Amino acid sequence: MAMTRSGRGRVRDARVLAAGLMLASTAATLSSSGAVRSAGPPRLPRVAVESVESVGFTVLDLDRSISFFRDVLTFDLEETAITGGETADPAQPVDPRTRVARMTLGDERLLLTEYVELKGRPFPADSRSNDLWFQHVAIIVSDMDRAYARLREHGVTPASRGGPQTLPDWNRNAGGIRAFYFRDPDGHFLEILQFPPDKGDPRWHARTDRLFLGIDHTAIVVSDTEASLRFYRDTLGFEVVGRSENHGPEQEALNHVPGARLRITTLKAASGPAIEFLEYLNPRDGRSYPVGTKPGDLVYWETALVVREDARPARPPRGDEPSSPLAEAPGQTDAVDGPKMTKLLRDPDGHAMKIKEKDRREQAIAPR
């Protein structure tokens, strides 16, 4: 279990947390650009992602969401912050005021952000698992039947058809996995998942009395696996660690998409949850990421990545050289803090990735 650094529930000054909490500073930059780029991955030099630091999304009522993740799914509240509002410099725009909570389950972090004055758009009423804005986190459980019973006891909204599904043995790379989709109070997709003994990270099979263990991966729907690999593997340095092609009645029920046939590709950094591509080979009618999406909208997710120290140049740059590989990226530069930079990028399908540099003086907040 990850330990809190400043006490659970302690409210810290926004100036201390704003650089570390990922959603708080993005509203002004994204709302000004509006449309989601879909012309391919940004052209930036290859960097080396060290860890997936956290996964987060926008919520309408932070207190309600904290209660859901804490009381139903047994996340711990690590810390909260209030960010944005008026600035000391009248020439600077006023950032939207947000309330942010960082929650942990095992070694993984989930960030929840509420925009206090600027409430965004809700999920489309007919949002489906094959739409390109789909993203979820997969929460590992030690006992699927007990976990499913707990969700039902708390009246959680299902997103799969029927109960938990066991993927068939003919699927060598996925056979025996048990999974179930459901929704949080705002409609975000979530998954509980249990691996059979021959699959999954060994830590998911350690003896424990806990029911909910941690976050194994965040899954995103992609339109073209090869285009996404050029962004995540070839540019960001993720490693492909798993592939499968899933179909059949169990997969259709899990995703609640008739005729579902998926190409699934799993990628990992050195630490943190994996990123899993879900490319629907059938049906091919998933809708594109909504144009004009802002961080206050509920479909907005953001995944925070930490870049390794060795991604920096070995020698100090000349005046005409960028100080970092990220400086050449065309995405939004959210913050420059001394030698560190935070850059917000969109992948080929519009999923938001915040890339954060880490220098030698900084204590890594990725779990040890």
C-alpha positions as CSV (number, residue, x, y, z in Angstrom):
1,M,0.0,0.0,0.0
2,A,1.4,3.4,-1.0
3,M,1.9,5.7,2.0
4,T,0.7,9.3,1.9
5,R,3.3,12.0,1.8
6,S,1.4,14.6,3.7
7,G,-1.5,12.8,5.5
8,R,-4.8,11.6,4.0
9,G,-7.3,14.3,3.2
10,R,-4.9,17.2,4.0
11,V,-5.6,20.2,1.9
12,R,-2.4,21.8,0.5
13,D,-1.8,25.2,-1.1
14,A,-2.4,25.2,-4.8
15,R,1.0,26.6,-5.6
16,V,2.6,23.5,-4.1
17,L,0.4,20.9,-5.8
18,A,-0.4,22.5,-9.1
19,A,2.8,21.3,-10.8
20,G,2.3,17.7,-9.6
21,L,-1.4,17.3,-10.1
22,M,-2.1,16.8,-13.8
23,L,-5.5,18.2,-14.7
24,A,-5.5,21.5,-12.9
25,S,-3.6,23.7,-15.5
26,T,-5.0,22.4,-18.8
27,A,-8.3,24.2,-19.3
28,A,-7.0,27.5,-20.8
29,T,-4.7,25.8,-23.3
30,L,-7.1,23.2,-24.5
31,S,-10.2,25.4,-24.6
32,S,-8.4,27.8,-26.8
33,S,-7.5,25.2,-29.4
34,G,-10.8,23.3,-29.2
35,A,-10.5,20.6,-31.9
36,V,-8.8,17.3,-31.4
37,R,-5.9,16.7,-33.8
38,S,-6.3,13.5,-35.8
39,A,-3.5,13.9,-38.4
40,G,-1.1,11.5,-36.7
41,P,1.2,11.6,-33.7
42,P,3.1,14.7,-32.9
43,R,6.6,15.0,-34.5
44,L,8.9,15.1,-31.5
45,P,12.3,13.5,-30.9
46,R,12.1,10.0,-29.3
47,V,11.9,10.3,-25.5
48,A,12.1,7.6,-22.8
49,V,9.0,7.4,-20.6
50,E,10.1,6.0,-17.2
51,S,6.6,5.5,-15.6
52,V,2.9,6.0,-16.0
53,E,2.6,8.2,-12.9
54,S,-1.2,8.5,-12.8
55,V,-4.5,8.3,-14.7
56,G,-7.2,10.8,-14.2
57,F,-10.5,12.3,-15.4
58,T,-13.0,15.0,-14.8
59,V,-15.9,14.6,-12.3
60,L,-18.9,16.7,-11.5
61,D,-18.9,16.3,-7.7
62,L,-15.5,15.6,-6.2
63,D,-16.9,14.6,-2.8
64,R,-19.3,12.1,-4.4
65,S,-16.5,10.6,-6.5
66,I,-14.1,10.4,-3.5
67,S,-16.9,8.5,-1.6
68,F,-17.4,6.1,-4.5
69,F,-13.8,5.2,-5.0
70,R,-13.0,5.1,-1.2
71,D,-16.2,3.4,0.1
72,V,-16.9,1.0,-2.8
73,L,-13.5,0.3,-4.4
74,T,-11.4,0.9,-1.2
75,F,-9.1,3.5,-2.7
76,D,-7.2,5.6,-0.2
77,L,-7.5,9.4,-0.3
78,E,-3.8,10.6,-0.5
79,E,-4.3,14.3,-0.8
80,T,-6.5,17.1,-2.1
81,A,-5.9,20.5,-3.4
82,I,-7.7,23.6,-4.7
83,T,-6.1,25.1,-7.7
84,G,-6.6,28.0,-10.1
85,G,-8.5,31.2,-9.4
86,E,-7.2,34.8,-9.5
87,T,-3.5,35.4,-10.1
88,A,-1.2,38.0,-8.6
89,D,-0.3,39.3,-12.1
90,P,-3.3,41.2,-13.6
91,A,-1.8,40.6,-17.1
92,Q,-2.2,36.8,-16.7
93,P,-5.5,35.1,-17.4
94,V,-7.4,33.6,-14.6
95,D,-7.3,29.8,-14.5
96,P,-10.6,28.0,-13.8
97,R,-10.8,27.0,-10.1
98,T,-10.6,23.3,-9.6
99,R,-10.7,20.8,-6.8
100,V,-8.4,17.8,-7.2
101,A,-8.1,14.6,-5.3
102,R,-5.2,12.1,-5.6
103,M,-6.3,8.6,-4.7
104,T,-4.3,5.4,-4.5
105,L,-5.0,1.7,-4.7
106,G,-1.9,-0.4,-4.1
107,D,1.0,1.3,-5.9
108,E,-1.2,3.1,-8.5
109,R,-2.7,6.6,-8.5
110,L,-6.0,7.9,-9.8
111,L,-6.6,11.7,-10.1
112,L,-10.1,13.2,-9.9
113,T,-10.7,16.8,-10.9
114,E,-13.8,18.9,-10.4
115,Y,-14.1,22.2,-12.3
116,V,-15.9,24.4,-9.7
117,E,-17.5,27.1,-11.9
118,L,-17.1,25.7,-15.4
119,K,-19.1,22.5,-15.4
120,G,-18.5,20.7,-18.7
121,R,-20.6,18.5,-20.9
122,P,-21.8,15.1,-19.6
123,F,-21.1,11.8,-21.4
124,P,-23.2,11.3,-24.6
125,A,-26.2,9.3,-23.5
126,D,-25.4,6.6,-26.1
127,S,-21.7,6.4,-25.3
128,R,-20.4,2.9,-26.2
129,S,-17.3,0.8,-25.5
130,N,-16.1,1.1,-29.1
131,D,-16.2,4.9,-29.4
132,L,-12.8,6.5,-29.7
133,W,-13.2,8.6,-26.6
134,F,-13.5,5.3,-24.5
135,Q,-11.0,4.9,-21.8
136,H,-11.1,2.9,-18.6
137,V,-8.9,1.7,-15.7
138,A,-8.7,-2.1,-15.0
139,I,-8.8,-2.7,-11.3
140,I,-7.4,-6.1,-10.2
141,V,-9.4,-8.1,-7.7
142,S,-8.5,-11.2,-5.7
143,D,-12.0,-12.7,-5.9
144,M,-14.2,-11.8,-8.9
145,D,-17.4,-13.2,-7.4
146,R,-17.0,-11.3,-4.1
147,A,-16.0,-8.1,-6.0
148,Y,-19.1,-8.4,-8.3
149,A,-21.3,-9.0,-5.3
150,R,-19.9,-5.8,-3.7
151,L,-20.7,-3.7,-6.8
152,R,-24.2,-5.0,-6.8
153,E,-24.6,-4.4,-3.1
154,H,-23.7,-0.7,-3.7
155,G,-26.0,-0.4,-6.7
156,V,-23.2,0.3,-9.2
157,T,-24.3,0.7,-12.8
158,P,-23.2,-2.2,-15.0
159,A,-21.7,-1.6,-18.5
160,S,-21.2,-5.3,-19.5
161,R,-24.2,-7.4,-20.5
162,G,-24.8,-9.9,-17.7
163,G,-22.3,-10.7,-15.0
164,P,-18.5,-11.2,-15.1
165,Q,-17.3,-12.9,-18.3
166,T,-14.6,-15.6,-18.5
167,L,-12.6,-15.4,-21.7
168,P,-12.5,-18.8,-23.5
169,D,-9.5,-21.2,-23.3
170,W,-9.1,-21.2,-27.1
171,N,-7.7,-17.7,-26.8
172,R,-4.2,-18.6,-25.7
173,N,-3.2,-15.1,-24.6
174,A,-6.4,-14.2,-22.8
175,G,-8.1,-17.5,-21.9
176,G,-9.2,-17.7,-18.3
177,I,-9.2,-14.0,-17.6
178,R,-12.4,-12.9,-15.8
179,A,-13.6,-9.3,-16.3
180,F,-16.6,-7.0,-15.9
181,Y,-17.3,-3.4,-17.0
182,F,-19.2,-0.9,-14.9
183,R,-19.6,2.8,-14.5
184,D,-18.8,5.4,-11.8
185,P,-21.4,8.0,-10.7
186,D,-20.5,10.2,-13.7
187,G,-20.6,7.5,-16.3
188,H,-16.8,6.8,-16.7
189,F,-16.1,3.2,-17.7
190,L,-14.2,1.0,-15.2
191,E,-13.3,-2.6,-15.2
192,I,-12.7,-5.3,-12.5
193,L,-10.4,-8.0,-13.7
194,Q,-9.0,-11.2,-12.3
195,F,-6.1,-13.1,-13.9
196,P,-5.8,-16.9,-13.9
197,P,-2.6,-18.3,-12.3
198,D,-0.6,-18.4,-15.5
199,K,-1.3,-14.8,-16.6
200,G,-0.8,-11.3,-15.2
201,D,1.9,-9.7,-13.1
202,P,3.1,-12.0,-10.3
203,R,2.1,-9.4,-7.7
204,W,-1.6,-9.9,-8.6
205,H,-1.2,-13.5,-7.3
206,A,0.4,-12.7,-3.9
207,R,-1.6,-13.9,-0.9
208,T,-3.6,-11.1,0.6
209,D,-6.8,-10.4,2.5
210,R,-7.6,-7.3,0.2
211,L,-10.3,-7.6,-2.4
212,F,-9.3,-4.7,-4.7
213,L,-5.6,-4.8,-5.3
214,G,-4.5,-2.1,-7.7
215,I,-4.7,-0.7,-11.3
216,D,-3.2,-3.1,-13.9
217,H,-3.7,-0.9,-17.0
218,T,-5.7,1.9,-18.6
219,A,-7.4,0.9,-21.9
220,I,-8.0,3.2,-24.8
221,V,-9.9,2.6,-28.0
222,V,-7.7,3.3,-31.0
223,S,-8.6,3.4,-34.7
224,D,-5.3,2.1,-36.0
225,T,-2.9,0.0,-33.9
226,E,0.1,0.7,-36.1
227,A,-0.4,4.5,-35.9
228,S,-0.7,4.3,-32.1
229,L,2.4,2.1,-31.9
230,R,4.4,4.8,-33.8
231,F,3.4,7.3,-31.1
232,Y,3.6,5.2,-27.9
233,R,6.4,2.7,-28.8
234,D,8.5,4.5,-31.4
235,T,8.3,8.0,-30.0
236,L,7.6,7.6,-26.3
237,G,9.6,4.4,-25.7
238,F,6.9,2.1,-24.4
239,E,7.5,-1.7,-24.8
240,V,4.9,-4.0,-26.3
241,V,4.4,-6.8,-23.7
242,G,1.2,-8.5,-24.9
243,R,-1.0,-9.0,-27.9
244,S,-4.3,-10.9,-28.5
245,E,-7.3,-10.9,-30.8
246,N,-10.5,-11.4,-28.8
247,H,-14.0,-12.2,-30.1
248,G,-16.9,-14.5,-29.4
249,P,-20.0,-14.2,-27.1
250,E,-18.0,-13.6,-24.0
251,Q,-16.2,-10.6,-25.5
252,E,-19.5,-9.3,-26.9
253,A,-21.1,-9.5,-23.5
254,L,-18.1,-7.9,-21.7
255,N,-17.9,-4.9,-24.0
256,H,-21.7,-4.8,-24.6
257,V,-21.0,-4.4,-28.4
258,P,-22.7,-6.9,-30.7
259,G,-20.2,-8.7,-33.0
260,A,-17.2,-7.3,-31.1
261,R,-13.8,-8.4,-32.5
262,L,-10.8,-6.6,-31.0
263,R,-7.1,-6.4,-31.6
264,I,-5.6,-5.8,-28.2
265,T,-2.0,-4.6,-27.7
266,T,-0.5,-4.0,-24.2
267,L,2.4,-1.6,-23.7
268,K,4.5,-1.0,-20.5
269,A,7.0,1.6,-19.2
270,A,9.4,0.6,-16.5
271,S,6.8,1.2,-13.8
272,G,3.2,2.1,-13.4
273,P,0.1,0.7,-15.1
274,A,0.2,-0.5,-18.7
275,I,-1.5,1.2,-21.6
276,E,-3.7,-1.1,-23.6
277,F,-4.9,-0.5,-27.1
278,L,-8.4,-1.7,-28.1
279,E,-8.8,-1.6,-31.9
280,Y,-12.2,-2.8,-33.0
281,L,-11.9,-4.8,-36.1
282,N,-15.6,-5.2,-36.0
283,P,-17.8,-3.2,-35.8
284,R,-16.0,-0.3,-37.3
285,D,-18.6,2.3,-36.4
286,G,-17.0,3.8,-33.3
287,R,-17.3,7.5,-33.2
288,S,-14.3,9.9,-33.1
289,Y,-13.2,11.9,-30.1
290,P,-15.7,14.8,-29.8
291,V,-14.4,18.0,-31.4
292,G,-14.0,20.9,-29.0
293,T,-13.6,18.7,-25.9
294,K,-12.4,20.7,-22.9
295,P,-10.9,19.3,-19.7
296,G,-14.1,20.2,-17.9
297,D,-16.1,17.7,-20.1
298,L,-16.7,14.3,-18.6
299,V,-15.2,12.4,-21.6
300,Y,-11.9,14.0,-20.8
301,W,-9.2,11.7,-19.4
302,E,-5.5,12.5,-19.0
303,T,-2.6,10.1,-18.4
304,A,0.5,11.5,-16.8
305,L,3.9,10.1,-18.0
306,V,7.3,10.8,-16.4
307,V,10.3,11.1,-18.7
308,R,13.6,9.6,-17.6
309,E,16.6,11.8,-16.7
310,D,18.6,10.3,-19.6
311,A,16.1,11.8,-22.1
312,R,17.9,15.1,-21.4
313,P,20.9,16.1,-23.5
314,A,24.2,15.0,-21.9
315,R,25.7,18.4,-22.4
316,P,24.2,21.9,-21.8
317,P,22.4,23.1,-24.9
318,R,23.7,26.0,-27.0
319,G,21.5,29.0,-27.2
320,D,19.9,27.9,-30.5
321,E,19.2,24.3,-29.2
322,P,16.2,23.2,-27.2
323,S,16.9,22.4,-23.5
324,S,14.9,19.2,-23.8
325,P,13.4,16.8,-26.3
326,L,10.0,17.9,-25.2
327,A,10.8,21.5,-26.2
328,E,10.5,20.6,-29.8
329,A,7.1,18.9,-29.4
330,P,4.1,20.9,-30.9
331,G,1.8,20.1,-28.0
332,Q,0.7,22.5,-25.3
333,T,3.5,23.5,-22.8
334,D,1.7,23.6,-19.5
335,A,4.5,24.6,-17.2
336,V,8.2,25.2,-17.1
337,D,9.6,24.9,-13.6
338,G,13.4,25.6,-13.6
339,P,14.9,22.7,-15.5
340,K,11.7,20.8,-15.8
341,M,9.0,21.0,-18.4
342,T,5.4,19.6,-18.6
343,K,4.0,19.1,-22.1
344,L,0.4,18.1,-23.0
345,L,0.1,16.0,-26.1
346,R,-2.7,14.2,-28.0
347,D,-2.2,10.8,-29.4
348,P,-3.5,10.0,-33.0
349,D,-7.0,9.5,-31.7
350,G,-7.2,12.4,-29.3
351,H,-6.4,10.8,-26.0
352,A,-4.5,13.3,-23.8
353,M,-1.0,12.4,-22.4
354,K,0.8,14.8,-20.1
355,I,4.5,14.3,-20.2
356,K,6.5,15.5,-17.2
357,E,10.3,15.8,-17.0
358,K,12.1,14.8,-13.9
359,D,15.5,16.1,-13.0
360,R,18.0,14.7,-10.6
361,R,17.0,16.9,-7.7
362,E,13.4,15.8,-7.7
363,Q,12.3,12.8,-5.6
364,A,10.3,10.5,-7.9
365,I,6.7,10.3,-6.9
366,A,6.3,7.1,-8.9
367,P,5.9,4.1,-6.5
368,R,9.2,2.4,-5.5
